[in-house]
């Protein structure tokens, strides 16, 4: 039985990387630290590495509520510490009386200076408080180059992990029945759209499934999948609860508050 049958075709490349990390740890008998992984990538690493007796896995992104985390894969003799994850946490100081900074603004500023998404973790916005977590190896570059967010001048201050704002994802839960678990059908249900309106959103690259753009309307969704539709917000397929007597899928989903 092939390991790949448990994953979508577009995930096979990442599965190969995880298998390589695992074999590397076994061969070298030393830890392997990854870049920041999104929640779906974390689940894949857990399924491949998590139950192995010779190789262990720890995930950490700066706090217990972090969404994006680095994975540390290590031999059974090793004792993992938080320091092993090599994180730097920043608070962004800016003139809050005159400017507003949102999550997407920080994301855009980091992208504009050429920082890859895997090198920084959560961006936390709570009122005027704006923070983010990055990998130690890129921190010097960020400190030199991240001087503005949009048109707003900023100053970065390092903070400890226990100073990170607690920003948890909370969902308004709903239930529904679907004719299938195709992406276009789920998007239509979750965002209260017709399939005629949902399909172009997908085909135009405005829909992300598990943090990656998917433009095939027929992609099958799975329990736990996360959706993001530009202009409509984020959601999650919380549970697939079987079928009705008319052979329709019963689902429970949540829209991010």
Beta strands, then each sheet from edge to edge (+ up, - down):
strand 1: 32-37
strand 2: 55-60
strand 3: 69-75
strand 4: 87-93
strand 5: 120-126
strand 6: 129-135
strand 7: 148-149
strand 8: 152-153
strand 9: 155-159
strand 10: 171-178
strand 11: 207-209
strand 12: 212-213
strand 13: 226-229
strand 14: 233-243
strand 15: 249-256
sheet 1: 1+ 3- 2+
sheet 2: 5+ 6- 4+ 9-
sheet 3: 7+ 8-
sheet 4: 10+ 15- 14+ 13- 11+ 12-
end
